[in-house]
């Protein structure tokens, strides 16, 4: 089943993926993810139970998330609420 997940953090040779807006998390081997993946990268993950069959970077979702964060930071800098 394909799901969207974001890489929350790396812990040694493992990555912590967040699903369902952070409600669920899964620790997977770092080697099961694309080489360019880093913290904050969104992925399209094909799961089989708790195993990652494949994962590809979701470029569009990653870009949208970066844009949302940049906009929020800009509002904070300006003092907007």
The 8 nearest C-alpha neighbors of each residue, nearest first, counted from 0:
[[1, 46, 45, 2, 47, 44, 48, 52],
 [2, 0, 45, 44, 46, 43, 3, 54],
 [1, 3, 44, 43, 45, 0, 4, 46],
 [4, 2, 43, 42, 44, 18, 41, 1],
 [3, 5, 18, 42, 17, 41, 16, 2],
 [4, 6, 41, 17, 16, 40, 39, 7],
 [5, 7, 16, 38, 39, 40, 8, 15],
 [6, 8, 15, 38, 16, 5, 39, 17],
 [9, 7, 38, 15, 6, 14, 10, 16],
 [8, 10, 14, 13, 11, 15, 38, 7],
 [9, 11, 13, 14, 12, 8, 15, 29],
 [10, 12, 13, 9, 14, 29, 28, 8],
 [13, 11, 29, 28, 10, 14, 9, 30],
 [12, 14, 28, 29, 10, 11, 27, 9],
 [15, 13, 9, 29, 27, 26, 8, 10],
 [14, 16, 26, 8, 7, 25, 6, 9],
 [17, 15, 6, 25, 24, 5, 7, 4],
 [16, 18, 24, 21, 5, 4, 23, 7],
 [17, 19, 4, 23, 21, 20, 24, 22],
 [18, 20, 22, 21, 23, 17, 4, 3],
 [21, 19, 18, 22, 17, 23, 4, 5],
 [22, 20, 17, 18, 19, 23, 24, 16],
 [21, 23, 19, 20, 18, 24, 17, 25],
 [24, 22, 18, 21, 17, 19, 25, 20],
 [25, 23, 17, 16, 18, 15, 21, 22],
 [24, 26, 16, 15, 27, 17, 23, 49],
 [25, 27, 15, 14, 16, 13, 24, 28],
 [28, 26, 14, 13, 29, 25, 15, 31],
 [29, 27, 13, 30, 31, 12, 14, 26],
 [28, 30, 13, 14, 12, 31, 32, 27],
 [29, 31, 28, 32, 33, 12, 34, 13],
 [32, 30, 29, 28, 51, 33, 27, 53],
 [33, 31, 30, 29, 54, 34, 36, 55],
 [32, 34, 36, 35, 55, 54, 31, 56],
 [33, 35, 36, 32, 30, 37, 29, 31],
 [36, 34, 33, 37, 56, 32, 40, 55],
 [37, 35, 33, 34, 40, 32, 56, 38],
 [38, 36, 40, 39, 35, 6, 8, 9],
 [37, 39, 6, 8, 40, 7, 36, 9],
 [38, 40, 6, 5, 7, 37, 41, 61],
 [41, 39, 38, 61, 37, 6, 5, 36],
 [42, 40, 5, 61, 57, 4, 56, 60],
 [41, 43, 56, 57, 4, 55, 3, 44],
 [42, 44, 3, 55, 54, 2, 57, 56],
 [43, 45, 54, 2, 1, 42, 53, 46],
 [44, 46, 1, 53, 0, 52, 51, 54],
 [47, 45, 51, 0, 52, 50, 48, 44],
 [46, 48, 50, 49, 52, 51, 0, 45],
 [47, 49, 50, 46, 51, 0, 52, 45],
 [48, 50, 47, 46, 51, 25, 27, 26],
 [51, 49, 47, 48, 46, 52, 27, 45],
 [50, 52, 46, 53, 45, 47, 49, 44],
 [53, 51, 45, 46, 50, 47, 54, 44],
 [54, 52, 45, 51, 44, 55, 31, 46],
 [53, 55, 44, 43, 32, 45, 42, 33],
 [56, 54, 43, 42, 33, 57, 44, 53],
 [55, 57, 42, 58, 41, 43, 54, 36],
 [56, 58, 42, 41, 60, 59, 43, 61],
 [57, 59, 61, 60, 56, 62, 41, 42],
 [60, 58, 62, 61, 57, 63, 41, 64],
 [59, 61, 63, 62, 57, 58, 41, 64],
 [60, 62, 41, 58, 64, 59, 63, 40],
 [61, 63, 65, 59, 60, 64, 58, 66],
 [64, 62, 60, 66, 65, 61, 59, 67],
 [63, 65, 67, 61, 66, 62, 60, 68],
 [66, 64, 62, 68, 63, 67, 69, 61],
 [65, 67, 69, 63, 64, 68, 70, 62],
 [68, 66, 64, 70, 69, 65, 63, 71],
 [69, 67, 71, 65, 70, 66, 72, 64],
 [68, 70, 66, 72, 71, 67, 65, 73],
 [71, 69, 73, 67, 68, 72, 66, 74],
 [70, 72, 68, 74, 73, 69, 67, 75],
 [73, 71, 75, 69, 74, 70, 68, 76],
 [72, 74, 76, 70, 75, 71, 69, 77],
 [75, 73, 79, 77, 71, 72, 76, 78],
 [74, 76, 78, 72, 73, 77, 79, 71],
 [75, 77, 73, 74, 78, 72, 79, 71],
 [78, 76, 74, 75, 79, 73, 72, 80],
 [77, 79, 75, 76, 74, 80, 73, 72],
 [80, 78, 74, 77, 75, 76, 73, 71],
 [79, 78, 74, 75, 77, 71, 76, 73]]
